[in-house]
Amino acid sequence: MEEINNHRAGYVTIIGNPNVGKSTLLNALLGEQLSIITPKAQTTRHRILGMLNGDDYQIVFSDTPGIIKPAYAMQEGMMDFVKASFEDADVFLYLVEPGIRSLKDDDLFEKLKKVQEPLFIIVNKIDKIDQAKLEEEVNYWHGQFPNAAILPLSALKKVNVDMLKERLSAMLPVNPPFFDKEDLSDKSERFFVEEMVREQILLNYSKEIPYAVEVEVEEFKEEETIIRIRANIYTERNTQKGIIVGAQGSMIKKTGTGARKRMEIFFKKKVFLDLFVKVRKNWRSNEADLKRFGYKR
């Protein structure tokens, strides 16, 4: 009973502009490749919860899409995930990188300044700057958020990541675990399959193609020695479908091979992956499609 009474658990929301390294930080904190990572903006589309469990604590990290000004309905849904993450946060991590001075949404930036919960300004990518530049960044953010804790860090090099974990675990409110201690995330296996396929699309295609694509698992069958998966890649136009497939199927084969290898590491089991490319016109602005793909309720 004493152990339960002393247990700490809370939600830690990670927010920031695109490409500041939020997903890299989440993966470093968890010690698992949970969120997909690519050099392209808007790699993270959904709110992903990742659980870090200790003997007497559970940190529920909330990785959110990078802050943008929405241009169409799907992006509005992405920003709704960010706004929802403000509601249950016990601690905020505002991730910045040297030279970037504010969020791309002024209202959210002002809202962050007014939060009552503990706030960390995480100055990421310190492996890319010298000491003088780092001191300049720290002084700037102290001026912007005088009540926040400023923590320089490199998520990629894992510099000060363990320090951040220790500080977070010590300041959580007393609560029983919110999730089973064996859980790594609130998302399903199908979700991570879809993300790993989309990761390969972000890595292998350029221009508008990755942003016009959605992935949906149609079948996921786990057998004793292999997982058999059938998934659809949806594009908005036939021309995009042709680019995804590539000459004589070369590009879809490359995408499938990369995703399958990633899945086999993630699931620690052999994977058979069958990909199909289909067209759903203007799905990023269609209310029914956005609900189907989880961007709207």
Backbone bond lengths (Angstrom), bond angles and torsions (degrees), N, CA, C in turn:
res aa  C-N    CA-C-N  psi(-1)  N-CA   C-N-CA  omega(-1)  CA-C   N-CA-C  phi
1 M - - - 1.464 - - 1.525 110.97 -
2 E 1.344 116.50 -40.70 1.468 119.75 179.57 1.515 110.90 -62.28
3 E 1.359 115.80 -38.48 1.462 119.83 -179.68 1.516 110.67 -62.67
4 I 1.351 117.08 -41.13 1.464 120.80 178.66 1.520 110.32 -66.49
5 N 1.331 116.97 -42.37 1.464 120.72 -178.78 1.518 112.61 -64.57
6 N 1.330 117.21 -27.87 1.463 121.33 -179.33 1.519 113.06 -92.99
7 H 1.323 116.93 -1.56 1.463 119.98 -177.21 1.526 110.43 -72.04
8 R 1.314 115.35 139.25 1.463 121.23 179.54 1.527 109.72 -115.66
9 A 1.316 116.05 139.67 1.465 120.83 178.57 1.518 109.21 -152.80
10 G 1.323 116.22 142.15 1.452 119.66 179.85 1.513 112.02 -168.80
11 Y 1.334 114.33 167.09 1.467 122.16 -179.86 1.526 109.78 -97.84
12 V 1.323 115.69 130.80 1.471 121.96 176.99 1.520 107.59 -117.41
13 T 1.324 116.81 112.84 1.461 122.11 -177.40 1.526 110.59 -92.55
14 I 1.336 115.45 129.93 1.464 122.22 178.38 1.520 108.00 -106.81
15 I 1.346 117.21 119.55 1.464 120.32 178.32 1.525 109.83 -130.97
16 G 1.327 114.83 161.38 1.458 120.32 179.33 1.511 110.49 167.03
17 N 1.314 116.53 175.48 1.454 121.70 176.99 1.527 110.39 -71.55
18 P 1.336 117.91 166.20 1.464 119.70 174.87 1.528 111.59 -59.02
19 N 1.328 115.47 146.14 1.478 123.07 172.43 1.526 114.58 68.36
20 V 1.335 118.39 20.61 1.465 118.81 176.21 1.522 111.88 -89.75
21 G 1.345 116.98 -8.11 1.461 120.27 175.28 1.511 114.50 101.78
22 K 1.347 117.96 26.81 1.467 120.03 -178.77 1.524 112.11 -62.45
23 S 1.323 116.26 -47.11 1.465 119.86 -178.74 1.520 111.53 -68.20
24 T 1.334 116.69 -35.15 1.460 120.03 175.82 1.520 110.56 -62.72
25 L 1.339 116.31 -40.12 1.459 120.60 177.81 1.524 110.54 -65.72
26 L 1.329 117.53 -45.09 1.464 120.14 179.26 1.526 110.60 -57.64
27 N 1.324 117.05 -46.87 1.464 120.37 179.86 1.524 111.65 -62.44
28 A 1.339 116.65 -38.65 1.473 120.22 179.20 1.522 110.93 -66.79
29 L 1.323 116.99 -39.46 1.460 121.02 179.88 1.527 111.79 -66.51
30 L 1.341 115.67 -38.61 1.463 120.49 -177.63 1.522 112.98 -84.50
31 G 1.342 116.02 -21.20 1.461 119.10 -174.36 1.515 112.19 71.75
32 E 1.329 116.57 22.13 1.466 122.78 -179.59 1.524 108.96 -139.04
33 Q 1.346 116.11 150.20 1.456 121.14 176.87 1.521 108.49 -85.65
34 L 1.342 116.00 73.43 1.463 121.14 -174.13 1.525 111.43 -83.30
35 S 1.321 117.12 -53.76 1.466 121.45 -179.01 1.514 110.13 -91.35
36 I 1.333 115.82 142.11 1.458 119.47 177.64 1.522 109.17 -72.30
37 I 1.341 115.00 150.33 1.464 120.93 -176.80 1.525 108.80 -134.14
38 T 1.324 116.87 126.11 1.465 121.95 173.37 1.534 107.88 -142.22
39 P 1.340 117.46 165.34 1.474 119.47 178.55 1.525 113.46 -72.04
40 K 1.325 118.39 -10.86 1.454 121.28 -174.49 1.529 111.69 -83.69
41 A 1.332 114.96 147.21 1.466 120.41 174.67 1.519 109.74 -66.62
42 Q 1.332 115.75 157.74 1.468 123.42 177.49 1.523 112.39 62.60
43 T 1.349 116.58 29.72 1.460 118.74 174.51 1.524 110.04 -63.28
44 T 1.336 116.97 -42.92 1.467 121.71 177.52 1.523 109.29 -86.88
45 R 1.328 116.30 121.81 1.460 121.11 -179.20 1.526 112.95 -109.51
46 H 1.318 116.65 -25.35 1.456 120.95 -175.02 1.528 110.13 -116.30
47 R 1.303 116.24 167.92 1.456 121.41 170.77 1.523 107.77 -85.14
48 I 1.324 116.40 121.24 1.457 121.56 -177.57 1.523 109.17 -115.34
49 L 1.315 117.03 125.27 1.459 121.89 176.10 1.525 109.25 -95.11
50 G 1.329 115.23 131.36 1.458 121.13 176.15 1.517 109.56 -125.57
51 M 1.320 117.41 130.31 1.458 121.64 -174.77 1.521 112.46 -101.74
52 L 1.336 115.17 128.32 1.458 122.12 173.36 1.520 107.47 -111.76
53 N 1.327 116.48 117.03 1.457 121.48 -174.01 1.524 112.29 -111.91
54 G 1.326 115.98 131.24 1.452 122.89 169.71 1.514 108.84 -115.90
55 D 1.312 116.72 -179.92 1.469 119.96 -179.53 1.518 112.11 -59.59
56 D 1.342 116.27 -37.52 1.462 119.52 -175.38 1.523 113.07 -125.08
57 Y 1.333 117.24 20.55 1.466 119.01 177.99 1.525 111.32 -153.22
58 Q 1.334 114.87 160.01 1.467 122.81 170.83 1.521 108.02 -140.58
59 I 1.330 115.85 116.27 1.466 120.70 174.80 1.523 108.04 -98.65
60 V 1.325 116.32 122.96 1.461 121.07 177.03 1.526 107.53 -102.15
61 F 1.324 115.74 100.30 1.461 120.44 179.77 1.526 109.69 -80.68
62 S 1.313 115.39 137.72 1.457 121.76 179.18 1.518 108.66 -116.60
63 D 1.343 115.51 103.48 1.465 121.17 178.41 1.526 108.10 -89.67
64 T 1.315 116.70 124.93 1.460 121.52 -174.52 1.528 110.83 -115.14
65 P 1.342 117.29 160.74 1.468 119.37 174.39 1.519 111.38 -59.82
66 G 1.336 116.10 151.72 1.458 120.18 175.43 1.522 111.03 -62.80
67 I 1.335 116.03 143.99 1.468 121.04 -176.39 1.528 110.50 -69.65
68 I 1.334 115.93 125.47 1.461 121.89 177.57 1.528 108.72 -138.83
69 K 1.325 116.10 168.23 1.453 121.36 169.04 1.530 107.12 -91.06
70 P 1.328 119.08 113.53 1.465 120.84 -173.22 1.527 112.47 -60.57
71 A 1.345 115.27 137.02 1.460 120.90 178.73 1.528 111.36 -108.68
72 Y 1.339 117.92 -16.97 1.458 121.43 178.44 1.525 108.31 -155.46
73 A 1.327 116.19 176.60 1.468 121.80 -167.81 1.527 112.95 -60.99
74 M 1.339 118.17 -38.82 1.454 118.90 -179.99 1.521 111.26 -61.37
75 Q 1.330 117.28 -41.66 1.458 120.82 178.75 1.526 111.49 -67.48
76 E 1.321 117.14 -31.46 1.466 119.83 174.37 1.525 109.82 -62.54
77 G 1.335 116.07 -41.12 1.463 120.09 176.54 1.515 111.97 -62.48
78 M 1.335 116.40 -39.33 1.464 120.76 178.09 1.526 110.54 -61.02
79 M 1.329 117.08 -43.23 1.460 120.01 -179.54 1.527 112.00 -71.99
80 D 1.339 116.65 -24.72 1.464 119.33 173.16 1.525 110.76 -64.40
81 F 1.342 117.35 -34.25 1.468 120.85 176.30 1.526 110.30 -62.15
82 V 1.330 116.20 -39.82 1.468 120.41 179.70 1.525 110.04 -64.66
83 K 1.333 116.14 -46.45 1.461 120.17 -178.73 1.528 111.13 -62.83
84 A 1.327 116.84 -38.00 1.468 120.75 178.97 1.520 111.22 -64.49
85 S 1.334 116.27 -30.88 1.467 119.53 -177.86 1.524 112.22 -69.61
86 F 1.327 117.65 -17.73 1.467 121.00 176.43 1.528 111.00 -72.01
87 E 1.324 116.74 -26.03 1.460 120.85 -170.36 1.526 113.30 -73.21
88 D 1.331 118.18 -33.95 1.463 119.37 -175.18 1.528 113.26 -113.32
89 A 1.329 117.70 8.60 1.468 120.41 -176.19 1.528 111.51 -71.85
90 D 1.339 115.11 133.14 1.462 121.50 170.45 1.523 110.73 -95.88
91 V 1.330 116.20 -25.17 1.464 123.08 177.74 1.530 107.21 -144.89
92 F 1.338 116.51 144.17 1.456 121.14 176.31 1.528 110.17 -112.20
93 L 1.333 115.42 137.91 1.458 121.37 168.46 1.524 107.04 -114.17
94 Y 1.321 116.74 112.46 1.461 120.98 176.33 1.518 107.01 -98.78
95 L 1.327 115.53 108.90 1.456 121.84 -174.51 1.533 109.66 -90.80
96 V 1.325 115.52 124.57 1.468 121.04 178.32 1.519 108.51 -127.16
97 E 1.311 115.48 165.51 1.458 120.83 173.05 1.520 108.85 -128.84
98 P 1.313 118.23 154.82 1.459 121.21 -176.24 1.528 112.52 -52.83
99 G 1.323 114.55 130.04 1.462 120.47 176.59 1.508 114.97 94.49
100 I 1.334 118.23 -15.89 1.469 121.66 178.79 1.525 107.72 -96.15
101 R 1.328 116.79 120.26 1.456 119.89 -167.15 1.518 116.43 -101.47
102 S 1.313 120.37 -13.91 1.467 119.52 179.98 1.518 109.76 -161.50
103 L 1.342 115.03 166.56 1.454 119.95 174.03 1.527 110.49 -69.50
104 K 1.327 115.97 156.72 1.462 120.00 -179.49 1.526 112.42 -79.54
105 D 1.317 116.72 0.93 1.463 122.10 174.14 1.527 107.23 -123.26
106 D 1.312 116.62 108.95 1.477 120.82 -175.42 1.521 112.09 -61.02
107 D 1.340 117.19 -36.79 1.469 119.90 -178.47 1.525 110.88 -64.83
108 L 1.332 116.96 -42.55 1.461 120.15 178.54 1.525 111.21 -67.07
109 F 1.326 116.05 -35.10 1.460 120.35 178.88 1.534 109.74 -63.35
110 E 1.327 116.56 -44.81 1.465 120.52 178.54 1.520 111.27 -67.88
111 K 1.330 116.45 -35.88 1.463 120.42 177.75 1.527 110.50 -63.92
112 L 1.326 116.02 -38.78 1.460 120.52 178.89 1.526 111.08 -64.29
113 K 1.312 116.61 -35.92 1.466 120.34 179.29 1.525 112.64 -65.70
114 K 1.337 116.02 -20.74 1.463 119.68 -174.84 1.525 113.35 -102.03
115 V 1.329 118.20 0.02 1.470 118.69 -177.05 1.525 110.51 -64.40
116 Q 1.318 115.88 144.77 1.463 122.03 179.54 1.525 112.13 -90.52
117 E 1.318 116.66 -19.14 1.456 121.21 -179.03 1.526 110.48 -74.88
118 P 1.342 117.46 159.21 1.470 120.11 177.08 1.529 111.31 -56.91
119 L 1.327 115.19 140.72 1.458 121.43 -176.69 1.526 110.21 -129.81
120 F 1.322 115.33 129.65 1.458 121.65 172.16 1.526 108.86 -108.68
121 I 1.317 116.83 131.26 1.463 120.86 167.10 1.528 106.21 -94.60
122 I 1.317 116.03 112.21 1.459 121.45 -178.29 1.526 108.67 -97.60
123 V 1.327 116.36 108.16 1.466 120.60 177.30 1.522 106.90 -86.19
124 N 1.325 115.77 99.70 1.459 121.56 -175.34 1.534 111.42 -87.22
125 K 1.313 115.05 167.93 1.475 123.75 176.39 1.521 112.42 65.19
126 I 1.338 116.57 35.47 1.469 119.11 -179.84 1.527 111.99 -70.32
127 D 1.339 116.81 -12.96 1.469 120.13 176.03 1.521 111.76 -69.69
128 K 1.342 117.07 -9.97 1.463 120.93 -177.51 1.530 113.18 -102.96
129 I 1.350 118.43 0.27 1.459 120.52 -177.51 1.528 110.62 -130.17
130 D 1.345 115.53 163.52 1.456 119.53 178.16 1.530 110.48 -92.05
131 Q 1.328 116.06 177.72 1.465 121.12 -174.74 1.526 112.04 -64.56
132 A 1.329 116.77 -38.82 1.461 119.99 -179.42 1.531 111.16 -62.65
133 K 1.328 116.68 -43.25 1.466 121.34 179.15 1.528 110.30 -66.55
134 L 1.320 116.38 -38.09 1.462 120.02 179.08 1.529 110.72 -63.50
135 E 1.331 117.03 -44.71 1.467 120.21 178.60 1.527 110.98 -61.49
136 E 1.321 116.30 -37.61 1.468 120.48 177.51 1.531 110.52 -62.56
137 E 1.337 116.55 -43.36 1.464 120.74 179.29 1.529 111.39 -63.98
138 V 1.324 116.37 -46.01 1.464 121.13 -178.78 1.524 110.35 -61.48
139 N 1.326 117.44 -43.84 1.470 120.97 179.57 1.524 111.34 -63.98
140 Y 1.328 116.40 -39.28 1.470 119.85 179.55 1.519 110.54 -62.12
141 W 1.322 116.63 -47.53 1.458 119.72 -175.96 1.522 112.27 -72.80
142 H 1.310 117.75 -28.67 1.463 119.79 171.62 1.524 110.43 -61.41
143 G 1.326 116.14 -37.28 1.459 120.26 178.32 1.512 112.88 -69.12
144 Q 1.329 116.75 -36.93 1.462 121.37 -179.40 1.527 112.38 -75.46
145 F 1.342 116.10 -39.76 1.462 121.95 -176.64 1.535 109.11 -130.51
146 P 1.325 117.51 77.47 1.473 120.31 -173.84 1.530 114.05 -62.79
147 N 1.319 118.22 -22.41 1.464 120.98 -178.68 1.532 113.37 -96.88
148 A 1.326 116.18 -0.20 1.465 119.65 -178.31 1.525 110.59 -89.56
149 A 1.327 114.66 155.03 1.468 120.33 171.66 1.521 107.85 -87.82
150 I 1.327 116.98 130.56 1.468 121.95 179.72 1.524 108.31 -101.37
151 L 1.331 116.53 123.79 1.464 119.93 -178.89 1.521 110.31 -129.45
152 P 1.349 118.07 108.02 1.471 120.88 173.00 1.528 109.17 -69.59
153 L 1.343 115.28 144.48 1.457 118.39 -171.65 1.528 109.88 -162.50
154 S 1.306 116.44 154.21 1.464 121.58 168.90 1.521 107.50 -125.16
155 A 1.336 116.39 105.70 1.467 120.18 179.57 1.526 110.42 -64.87
156 L 1.327 116.96 -38.36 1.466 121.05 -178.15 1.519 111.58 -65.51
157 K 1.326 116.76 -43.53 1.473 121.64 -178.23 1.533 112.25 -91.66
158 K 1.336 115.82 -2.05 1.478 122.44 179.76 1.542 112.38 61.28
159 V 1.318 116.44 34.02 1.464 121.88 176.04 1.522 109.24 -83.51
160 N 1.313 117.41 122.87 1.471 125.27 179.56 1.531 113.81 69.04
161 V 1.331 118.10 10.67 1.466 120.72 177.18 1.528 110.66 -67.27
162 D 1.325 117.26 -44.05 1.466 120.12 178.70 1.530 111.48 -64.46
163 M 1.318 116.47 -35.68 1.471 119.94 176.82 1.526 110.50 -62.23
164 L 1.332 116.21 -42.30 1.460 120.23 178.68 1.533 110.60 -62.70
165 K 1.326 117.48 -43.57 1.469 120.44 178.59 1.523 111.30 -58.91
166 E 1.319 116.60 -43.69 1.468 120.56 -179.38 1.525 111.46 -63.57
167 R 1.321 116.18 -43.14 1.458 119.50 -178.69 1.526 111.03 -67.41
168 L 1.329 116.93 -39.05 1.462 119.83 179.69 1.524 111.77 -67.90
169 S 1.320 116.82 -44.95 1.473 120.26 -177.06 1.526 111.36 -63.00
170 A 1.342 116.49 -29.36 1.473 120.15 -178.17 1.523 112.71 -79.22
171 M 1.326 118.35 -18.75 1.456 119.75 -174.51 1.531 113.58 -108.66
172 L 1.317 118.12 7.29 1.457 120.69 178.94 1.524 110.80 -70.17
173 P 1.320 117.79 149.94 1.474 120.08 175.30 1.532 110.70 -71.16
174 V 1.303 116.08 157.39 1.471 121.12 177.88 1.525 108.40 -72.94
175 N 1.328 115.00 116.98 1.465 122.24 -179.74 1.524 108.40 -155.04
176 P 1.330 117.79 152.95 1.459 119.08 167.89 1.530 108.92 -71.65
177 P 1.318 119.23 164.91 1.474 120.35 178.24 1.529 111.25 -58.77
178 F 1.316 116.28 139.48 1.462 120.91 177.22 1.526 111.45 -82.19
179 F 1.331 116.30 -26.21 1.458 122.09 -178.56 1.524 109.16 -128.86
180 D 1.310 115.78 160.91 1.458 120.53 175.07 1.525 109.50 -55.88
181 K 1.310 117.12 138.44 1.467 121.50 -176.13 1.530 112.71 -65.41
182 E 1.331 117.03 -15.58 1.459 120.37 178.43 1.528 111.92 -87.67
183 D 1.316 116.98 -12.38 1.467 120.68 -177.01 1.525 111.01 -75.70
184 L 1.318 115.61 140.83 1.461 121.40 174.12 1.523 111.33 -99.67
185 S 1.350 116.44 -29.90 1.464 120.75 -178.18 1.516 109.80 -152.57
186 D 1.342 114.98 165.18 1.455 120.08 174.79 1.521 111.73 -85.99
187 K 1.322 117.43 -8.70 1.456 121.78 -176.29 1.531 111.56 -85.90
188 S 1.327 115.61 154.03 1.462 121.36 -178.16 1.522 111.28 -81.70
189 E 1.323 115.70 166.65 1.463 120.78 175.65 1.519 110.53 -60.93
190 R 1.329 116.62 -37.47 1.473 120.24 178.53 1.528 111.01 -60.78
191 F 1.331 116.41 -40.43 1.462 119.72 178.75 1.522 110.87 -58.61
192 F 1.323 117.07 -45.41 1.463 119.60 -177.80 1.526 111.62 -69.16
193 V 1.318 117.75 -32.04 1.465 120.57 173.09 1.524 109.93 -61.41
194 E 1.318 116.33 -47.40 1.467 120.87 179.53 1.521 110.97 -59.97
195 E 1.325 116.61 -41.88 1.456 120.69 179.47 1.529 111.78 -65.25
196 M 1.330 117.52 -38.28 1.465 120.08 -178.61 1.527 111.87 -70.07
197 V 1.332 116.50 -32.67 1.470 119.15 173.47 1.529 109.35 -68.60
198 R 1.318 116.05 -44.38 1.473 119.70 -179.17 1.525 111.00 -64.54
199 E 1.321 117.32 -33.97 1.458 121.27 176.42 1.526 111.06 -58.33
200 Q 1.329 116.47 -43.65 1.460 120.25 179.42 1.523 111.67 -66.79
201 I 1.323 116.37 -34.20 1.468 119.87 176.91 1.524 110.15 -66.43
202 L 1.322 116.88 -41.56 1.467 120.51 176.70 1.523 111.41 -62.36
203 L 1.323 117.22 -36.28 1.467 121.21 -177.86 1.525 112.48 -78.38
204 N 1.340 117.73 -31.73 1.462 120.92 -169.87 1.520 115.42 -100.23
205 Y 1.341 116.75 -13.99 1.463 119.35 -176.48 1.527 109.82 -124.77
206 S 1.321 115.38 156.78 1.471 119.94 -175.71 1.524 110.82 -120.01
207 K 1.325 113.98 -177.84 1.465 123.82 177.05 1.536 110.67 56.41
208 E 1.331 117.25 -132.07 1.454 121.66 -171.89 1.529 113.05 -82.02
209 I 1.316 117.40 -19.87 1.469 121.33 -170.97 1.527 113.41 -49.56
210 P 1.342 120.75 -54.15 1.472 119.19 -176.31 1.528 114.08 -61.19
211 Y 1.339 116.58 -27.74 1.458 120.12 -176.28 1.525 112.47 -84.85
212 A 1.334 117.07 -14.82 1.462 121.69 179.21 1.521 111.85 -98.05
213 V 1.338 116.73 8.55 1.457 121.72 -173.06 1.529 111.41 -111.79
214 E 1.313 115.74 141.11 1.458 122.77 169.16 1.526 108.18 -130.90
215 V 1.327 115.73 150.85 1.469 121.13 -178.54 1.517 108.76 -120.99
216 E 1.323 116.36 138.06 1.471 121.54 178.96 1.525 109.55 -137.40
217 V 1.319 115.98 125.02 1.466 121.03 177.30 1.524 108.67 -77.95
218 E 1.308 115.02 125.04 1.464 120.80 179.37 1.524 111.42 -94.19
219 E 1.322 116.10 -31.72 1.464 120.06 -179.03 1.523 110.55 -147.36
220 F 1.322 116.21 134.02 1.472 122.73 178.20 1.519 106.61 -136.87
221 K 1.331 116.28 105.44 1.464 121.12 -178.99 1.520 109.57 -120.11
222 E 1.325 114.91 115.90 1.462 119.32 179.23 1.514 109.90 -98.49
223 E 1.333 115.56 120.43 1.454 122.33 176.33 1.523 108.93 -107.89
224 E 1.299 117.09 -179.23 1.460 120.50 -173.93 1.527 112.51 -61.42
225 T 1.326 117.30 -40.47 1.463 120.40 -174.84 1.523 114.13 -116.69
226 I 1.332 117.45 -3.83 1.471 119.82 -175.24 1.521 110.31 -153.28
227 I 1.342 116.34 151.37 1.458 122.47 171.87 1.527 107.60 -111.48
228 R 1.316 116.40 126.21 1.468 121.37 179.94 1.527 108.88 -105.06
229 I 1.331 114.85 123.28 1.469 120.62 -173.64 1.525 109.91 -127.79
230 R 1.328 115.35 133.95 1.466 121.02 170.60 1.523 107.69 -121.25
231 A 1.305 117.10 127.61 1.467 120.75 -175.78 1.520 110.69 -137.12
232 N 1.324 115.04 149.36 1.462 121.97 177.12 1.523 110.46 -106.45
233 I 1.312 115.76 136.72 1.466 122.31 171.57 1.520 106.90 -104.92
234 Y 1.332 116.56 118.77 1.463 120.73 -178.14 1.530 110.11 -100.98
235 T 1.331 115.26 134.32 1.457 121.54 173.26 1.531 108.27 -119.12
236 E 1.313 115.37 171.56 1.467 118.80 -178.66 1.531 112.66 -93.07
237 R 1.339 117.25 -22.18 1.465 120.08 -176.64 1.525 110.60 -138.91
238 N 1.337 115.78 157.53 1.458 121.28 178.79 1.529 111.97 -63.63
239 T 1.336 116.35 -34.52 1.466 118.81 178.75 1.529 110.79 -63.29
240 Q 1.333 116.19 -37.93 1.466 120.32 177.38 1.524 110.56 -66.84
241 K 1.313 116.81 -37.92 1.473 120.70 177.62 1.523 109.95 -59.48
242 G 1.328 116.72 -43.68 1.457 120.31 179.81 1.519 112.45 -61.89
243 I 1.324 116.61 -38.19 1.466 120.62 179.52 1.526 110.34 -69.18
244 I 1.338 116.92 -40.87 1.467 120.59 178.74 1.531 110.60 -61.20
245 V 1.329 116.42 -43.42 1.473 120.58 -179.16 1.520 110.57 -69.07
246 G 1.343 117.05 -45.60 1.457 121.20 -179.77 1.515 112.73 79.51
247 A 1.315 115.93 169.95 1.465 121.44 -179.18 1.522 110.02 -61.50
248 Q 1.345 114.84 122.12 1.464 121.96 179.58 1.542 112.40 53.53
249 G 1.339 115.25 31.75 1.454 119.89 176.40 1.516 115.27 75.81
250 S 1.347 116.65 15.47 1.472 120.17 -173.56 1.521 112.81 -65.89
251 M 1.343 117.24 -40.00 1.458 119.59 -175.21 1.531 112.36 -76.22
252 I 1.333 116.63 -38.94 1.459 118.24 178.95 1.526 109.91 -67.29
253 K 1.319 116.22 -32.41 1.471 120.00 176.24 1.528 110.66 -65.66
254 K 1.337 116.41 -42.80 1.462 120.92 178.51 1.532 110.61 -62.84
255 T 1.331 116.37 -43.71 1.463 121.39 178.53 1.521 110.86 -61.60
256 G 1.319 116.07 -45.96 1.457 120.46 -178.91 1.515 112.91 -64.30
257 T 1.317 116.52 -39.98 1.466 120.39 179.82 1.527 110.96 -64.66
258 G 1.339 115.98 -45.29 1.466 119.95 179.55 1.513 112.21 -63.10
259 A 1.343 116.17 -43.08 1.471 120.20 -179.93 1.523 111.04 -66.68
260 R 1.339 116.85 -42.03 1.466 120.36 -179.43 1.526 111.31 -61.13
261 K 1.315 117.84 -43.45 1.465 120.98 179.24 1.527 110.80 -61.95
262 R 1.314 115.70 -40.77 1.476 120.52 178.54 1.526 110.44 -64.31
263 M 1.335 116.61 -41.27 1.461 121.27 -179.79 1.520 111.55 -65.27
264 E 1.317 116.69 -39.32 1.462 119.69 -178.18 1.529 111.26 -65.64
265 I 1.308 116.60 -32.42 1.472 120.08 174.37 1.524 109.81 -70.73
266 F 1.323 116.05 -43.43 1.469 121.57 -176.72 1.529 111.23 -66.03
267 F 1.339 116.90 -46.73 1.462 120.93 -176.05 1.524 113.14 -90.18
268 K 1.350 115.70 -10.13 1.472 120.76 -178.42 1.528 111.32 55.74
269 K 1.321 114.31 42.60 1.461 120.62 -178.70 1.528 108.94 -157.87
270 K 1.324 116.66 155.16 1.461 121.56 176.81 1.520 109.70 -62.95
271 V 1.341 116.71 141.95 1.461 121.87 -178.66 1.523 109.92 -128.25
272 F 1.325 115.93 134.49 1.466 122.20 168.34 1.520 106.58 -108.44
273 L 1.324 117.11 119.67 1.463 122.35 -174.86 1.519 110.23 -119.38
274 D 1.316 116.07 124.28 1.462 122.35 178.05 1.526 107.99 -116.89
275 L 1.337 117.20 119.33 1.461 122.27 -177.08 1.524 111.52 -110.60
276 F 1.326 115.49 139.13 1.460 121.80 175.54 1.531 108.21 -127.12
277 V 1.320 117.33 146.07 1.467 122.02 179.85 1.521 109.09 -112.61
278 K 1.333 115.93 126.17 1.461 121.66 -178.53 1.529 110.03 -131.89
279 V 1.324 116.11 161.63 1.467 121.63 -179.52 1.532 109.83 -108.23
280 R 1.339 115.91 127.80 1.468 122.44 169.66 1.536 106.15 -126.70
281 K 1.312 116.17 99.47 1.454 121.83 -171.29 1.535 111.62 -58.90
282 N 1.340 113.96 130.08 1.469 121.76 174.76 1.524 113.47 53.84
283 W 1.332 117.82 36.40 1.463 119.91 -176.83 1.534 112.40 -62.32
284 R 1.333 118.02 -26.55 1.473 120.15 -178.06 1.522 113.00 -69.58
285 S 1.346 116.79 -13.00 1.465 120.55 179.34 1.521 112.37 -119.31
286 N 1.324 116.80 3.74 1.464 121.66 -177.50 1.521 110.08 -94.63
287 E 1.320 116.30 121.03 1.465 121.31 -174.07 1.530 111.66 -59.22
288 A 1.325 117.28 -43.85 1.466 120.36 -178.26 1.524 111.14 -65.03
289 D 1.334 116.89 -41.28 1.464 120.15 179.23 1.524 111.26 -67.02
290 L 1.319 116.50 -38.76 1.462 120.05 -179.97 1.522 111.19 -65.54
291 K 1.314 117.33 -35.50 1.468 120.89 174.49 1.518 110.04 -68.21
292 R 1.319 116.78 -42.04 1.465 121.14 179.72 1.522 111.71 -60.23
293 F 1.324 116.16 -39.00 1.460 120.60 -176.66 1.538 113.33 -92.40
294 G 1.335 115.78 4.13 1.466 119.00 171.28 1.514 116.15 88.62
295 Y 1.337 118.89 15.43 1.461 120.76 179.71 1.529 112.16 -93.11
296 K 1.314 116.28 -17.98 1.462 121.25 179.85 1.526 109.15 -134.42
297 R 1.325 116.17 152.48 1.456 120.58 176.26 1.522 110.75 -88.73
